[in-house]
Amino acid sequence: MDIYLRYNQILKRTSINDFRRRLKLKAIEYKGGKCAECGYDKSHSALQFHHLDPAKKDFSISAVKSSSWENIKPELDKCILLCANCHLEEHEKQRLDKSSYEKNELLKLRQEIKIERVCSNCQKQFKVHETATSTMCTKCLNHFKGIKIGNGRRRDRPTPDALQELINTKSISDIAKQYGCGGTTIRRFCHELAITTPSKSVLAERMAIQKTKINWPSDESLSELVFKKPLSHLAKTFGVSDKSIKKHCERRNITSGILAEEYSRIA
């Protein structure tokens, strides 16, 4: 590269830098020499000019390369002197205010473009976006969505007739296990559908009736079944628990006879 060309490039760059440095020092002195918010004045490089009204901003002070003081002074009158931290905080406030204003404006526009529809279930009017396909209000829609059973999955909730039949034949805990939800959810459904849940005494009577309805086989047949099959299989067959099979066998003295026969065979 030609030495004169290189010299001219460096001279131009240093001249512009010196001019901008002198201009900034004069502008800082003109605006008070310190941050208008916190009073910082240690480094001139950390002091910046903030426009109070961005709409009235004609140009940025930091972007000026060559201009007279008379042209820059009117623009400085639109600014305050802030340090870098206060300047960023001020712009953050402006962004938050603008974002809040735009969100409120968006909500207003959404309300204006919403249309009224009649819920197909409760026949009440509700507002919805014109592009939405829903024909039910939010309350009815949530009611018919189903039972939330975890991980965002939903299972179809029982119909009123099916739930009434389940309530009449099963306990709340058994119904909850069947649908994979909690007992509170089943009680809430019953409350919404005006279904009366049975009391504890009624449930106890039902359990007693179910126990009396068990058709036990004869002692000989039960002895053979207990010896041939596991208690868990017999419990499923008779619709009772393993403990019920054991208690019935103990009352009938079936267990001891089976063990004696088994021990004799092993021997």
Helices and strands as residue ranges (DSSP letters): H 3-30, G 44-46, E 47-51, G 54-56, G 61-63, H 69-76, E 79-83, H 84-113, E 114-118, E 125-129, H 138-145, E 147-150, E 153-155, H 160-169, H 172-179, H 183-192, H 200-212, H 219-228, H 231-238, H 242-251, H 254-266
